[in-house]
Amino acid sequence: MTAPVSYLDYNASAPLLPEAAAAMTATFALMGNPSSVHRAGRAARAVIEDAREAVAALVNVTPAQVVFTSGATEANGLALVTGPVTASAVEHPSVLAWAEAETIGVDADGVIDLPALDNRLREFPPAVVALMLANNETGVLQPVVDAAALAHGCGARLHCDAVQGPGRVAVDFQALGADTLSLSAHKFGGPKGVGALILRPGLELPAVIKGGGQERRRRSGTENLAGIAGFGAAALTAGAALKDAPRIAAVRDAFEARLADQAPQARVLGQGAARLCNTSCIMLPGVSAETQLMRLDLANVLVSAGSACSSGKIAPSHVLTAMGASEADFKCAIRVSFGPGSTAADLDTFFSAWMPLALTAAA
Amino acid sequence: MSVLNSMGFAKPPPATRIVVAMSGGVDSSVAAALLARDGYDVVGLTMQLYDVGAVTAKSKTCCAGQDIYDARRVADRIGMPHYVVDYETTFKTDVIDKFADSYVRGETPVPCIMCNQTVKFRDLFKAAKDLGADALATGHYVRRIMGAHGPELHRAVDPGRDQSYFLFATTRAQLDFVRFPLGGLEKPAVRALGEELGVHVAAKPDSQDICFVPDGRYAETVKRLRPEAARRGEIVHVDGRKIGTHDGVIHFTVGQRKGLGAGGEAEPLYVVRIEPETARVIVGPKAALMEQSFALHGVNWLGDEAAPGGDGRAVIMKLRNTHTPITGTVFGDGAGTARVVLDRPEAAVTPGQACVFYDGTRVLGGGWIARGGASQPVSLNLKRAATASA
């Protein structure tokens, strides 16, 4: 049974790009340790530095500013471990884990309350302000430039979790005014388990994983060669893929138009704000996200809801809660996220599986 | 018309979607594997019922215990879709709280029946329907047999494993939709099938006791939920003598002999009655335990003919899961309560337990044993009842 699968979960992970797969496969022939002096070591080292240049170009920085990590969770930790951290209420758990318990709220569309941030910074200036580029559940873009100005005004750094950005929106480290920024390869076609922390020139942060002194002593341990090679290849493609963003936006907008037409009781959360081109967080009153996900999966349509914990049960979304959604609401919200592989045909598959639920609930 | 498949549907197994309630244990895993082997469109659902960390008083985690992990791995191996459904809230309200309340009322509850009635056959039932399933299968050892008047519920082939007692409250609509693939198998055969089908939990020990009560310490669990239930009180002999004190009625069940601190008595004493209002535990000799008539509430009837009325219906019944069946007559009022008159007096008729009616192997229904002979919800035809039992 090989029924066509509509993969509409790019915000969770994007399919591996063929370019990334090829770059990774090529590294399996490299026997050397990148730290070794001999030619085999140099060959491996060259792969890492090529990738570093590609990642640097993706976010408009110099290669020396790129630290490879095991992913964005580690990059966020590296950036925030020194704290104290003031964060928005809608950050990823790997940011919130380091933040003060009292976060900065968002409006009903999920955009951070900048005056509230300003007040907090005047009253209790932290070491770091953390604000994501775009929210993973809703796609809502955050005013990072403004937050950076506020942070710098009180002497704090600005950390930006930009995981959802590449390939969907321009990510310009300098233009954002960030001091640190985290990336994850697998959100835009690279492999899982590799990411990077971008640092402002001159900023030195304490290493957490110590040892051999790799990554300019910022992150020890023999490099994940295949992962980094795949990351670099994906970064090259993602930069070019930005021109595909309007097409993805058209698919997403067609999806939301059809939703409004066929299931008027459904709502798109965060629709009033500027969003990524690819994300739709939709709420179908009266039908649990659990049921929607299972029903869609059984029909080969793959989407997500909130943040699934390791048991597989769906935990209440802190993002939608922060946006003022009631428990009844966020229990019924799912996230549909499109990508370069998405077409109008995916919409047909989605609606043929999902509409029976909407019609039952409406009845 | 084409012949029916093994689950009773007139279509090929691949076109028949069966949702299997998978606990992560051997039985439901084998049930799933059997259905998958027969080609059904099998979907596994595992219920997240309580926070394992919170129950075992370890750190609170969002994560499930070993059982969900096991269920997922079994589904992986079978190659079937598997999902976790979160029923923590409803399990707390409909099972754990009711379990605690029942103890506080001086009863000895059977939470597994409450769970079957609510989260399993109401919520999971609905989830299965939402997924477009034709049937919901469980790993219960009980048989569903098609009779002249529709599906009937029967005891399992393996008497040592029979779980029909726990399913007395199954409604006709539920019975129509559920399937029990293991009812015709003996436990060793199920384990062997598990090995044969590559179900890697085949050697896992059977679950014991009540899932949300770690180490079988009921009183501790109830005390945590209902601190007032630990009120000290008196142990009083049926002849009126105060013979001691106790640390809360939750430590006692009707028929209990141990832990009464009644050493100096001439004959062994048993808990005869629990009076939670006054926190009194009434004890007496074995003779005081004997009862011949008691009331039921929440009565469910699965027989072909009308539910027992004032004229009564003779049945075989079990008053506890492990009870040797006895005979008696059920007098119903048609409104969910009934009075049972036993052919012979029986010791330790325990409020909170179920009284389940049988006709041979067939389950005819049952009800919950109510407290106190004094409050008799069924008054009709008691005189006749007394005559009938004479």
Chai-1 contact restraints between the chains, C-beta under 6 A:
chainA,res_idxA,chainB,res_idxB,connection_type,confidence,min_distance_angstrom,max_distance_angstrom,comment,restraint_id
A,E290,B,V85,contact,1.0,0.0,6.0,A-B,restraint_1
A,T291,B,D130,contact,1.0,0.0,6.0,A-B,restraint_2
A,M294,B,Y83,contact,1.0,0.0,6.0,A-B,restraint_3
A,M294,B,L131,contact,1.0,0.0,6.0,A-B,restraint_4
A,C309,B,C62,contact,1.0,0.0,6.0,A-B,restraint_5
A,S310,B,C63,contact,1.0,0.0,6.0,A-B,restraint_6
A,S311,B,Q48,contact,1.0,0.0,6.0,A-B,restraint_7
A,S311,B,C63,contact,1.0,0.0,6.0,A-B,restraint_8
A,S311,B,A64,contact,1.0,0.0,6.0,A-B,restraint_9
A,S311,B,I68,contact,1.0,0.0,6.0,A-B,restraint_10
A,S311,B,V84,contact,1.0,0.0,6.0,A-B,restraint_11
A,G312,B,V84,contact,1.0,0.0,6.0,A-B,restraint_12
A,K313,B,Q48,contact,1.0,0.0,6.0,A-B,restraint_13
A,K313,B,V84,contact,1.0,0.0,6.0,A-B,restraint_14
A,K313,B,D86,contact,1.0,0.0,6.0,A-B,restraint_15
A,A315,B,C62,contact,1.0,0.0,6.0,A-B,restraint_16
